[in-house]
Amino acid sequence: MPANQCPKCGQAVMTYGRFFKEAEPTRISPCGSCGALLRRSKGVYLLLLVMSLLLLVGALGLSFWQAYAWWLRATLGLLCLAAWTLLTSYLGWRLVGWVAVDGKSSTKAVS
C-alpha cells in the first residue's frame, strides 16, 4: 500500500501542504477522505534517525571545509539545513505509511 493511502478507505490521507503543516510522528490526524483517525507508523522514527545521522555527517564535512570564511560556511550550512528539512518531510510523506487508531485511545485527536 502506498504511504499516503488511508488504511480504512484507500484514498489519499492528506496533501503534502497539509502534511508539512500538521503531521508529526506522535500526532493523531484525521483522514482527509473518510475522517478516520490515523497516526504515523513506527517507520517514521527510522527515517528521522537515518536523516539526522546523514545531516550530522554533512555538517561535520562543512565544519572541516576551511577553504572559505566561517560566515560563508554558516550560510551554506543554514541553506542545507532548510533543504534537508524539506527533503526529510517529503520522504516522510512519500515513504512512511499510516496506521488506524482505535476510538478508545487516550491521545486527543486534532482536526
N, C-alpha and C positions, 0 to 999 in steps of 0.2 A: 504494500500500500504506500503511495507517495506520502511524503512527510506532512504536507499541508491538507490532507484529507481527514475529515471527521470520521472517527471510528464508528459512530452511530448512523449517520446519514450518507456518508461517502462523498459529500460535497466539500468545497474549499472552506477551511475554518475561518481564515481571515486574509485580507490583502497584506502585502508587505508593509505598506504605510501604517496600518493598524498594528501589525506585529511589532514594528520598530518602536512604536509609542507605548504599547501596553504589555506585551508579552514578557514575562520574567520566568525563570526556572521554577519558582515556588508559587507563582500566582495562578489562580483558577480563572479561566476565561470562558465566556460563552461562545459557542459555535456561531458564526455569522449566518449560517444557513438554517439550522434547526434549533439553536438555543441550548443545546446540550452543554453541560458543564465539563470542561476539559482542562487538563494540566499537561505540561511538557513531560515527555518520557525521561527516564533517568539518563539516557544518552546525551542529554544536554550538558551534563557535568563533565563527561569525557571530552566533548567538543570544547568546552571552556578551558579545561586543563591543557589540552593539546595546543590550542590557540594562544594561551598565556605563556606556555613554555617557548613556543616559536617566537612570540613577541619579545620575550626575555633574551633569547639568542640574538635577535636583531638589534635590540637596544645595547647589548654588550658589544656587538660589532660596531655600532655607531660610536660608542664611547672610546674604542681603541683607534678610531679613524682620526689621526692627528694632522692630516694634511690641510685642514681648514680651521677657521676660527670657531670658538666654542658657540657663539651665537648662531652661526650657520648650521652647526650640528644640532643645536637645540631646536631651531626652526624646522629642520628636516625631521627630527625626532617627533615633534608635535604633529606634523603633517602625516607621518607614518602611523602615529597612534590613532589619528582620526580615521584614516583609511582602513586600518586594522579593525577598528570598532565596527565600521560599516560592513567589512568583509565577514567578521565573526557573526554579526547579526544576520546577514544574508544567508550564510551557510547554515545557521541555526534554523532559519525559516525553510530552507530547501531540504535539509537532511534529517532534522530531528522531528520525530512524529509526536502525536498527541495521544493521551490516554484518557478514557472516560472516567469521571469521578462520580461516585455514588452520591445520592442526595443527602445522606446522613453524615457527611464529612463535617468535621468541626471547623474547617477553614471556611472563611466567608468568601462568597463569590463576588466578583467585581464586574459590573456591567459597563 
